[in-house]
Amino acid sequence: MLKKTLILVAMVLLLTAFRLADSPLTGHWTGKIMDQYDIAYDFKADSTTFTGTVTGPDGNSSPISNGVIKVDSIFFKMPSQTGGDAIPVKGKLKADMLSIAFTAQGFDITCDLKKTVK
């Protein structure tokens, strides 16, 4: 009986530790759009959702919305630089690299972001 109780307690503690651990998505990500415009994202992930901000080439930051995580894929919306509808963004997380893609002003844009220390 004691052995089963100890095993159960150990499993609960292990699962709690995994739950409290930060998602690989959480952190500061930087890259260049079209190899010339700096862009940065700050994400805070919680299980299957996340929040954050995007900092564009002009240095202004804006909140992202509707952040969803599905295994190694992410989806969110970021504000349009022209004040139009929010831009849907999709991405794929691979270790310390996050590849994102979106369409802005009729152009398909991709960007590889690296996780960095802010």
Order of alpha helices (4+ residues) and beta strands (2+ residues): alpha-beta-beta-beta-beta-beta-beta-beta-beta-beta
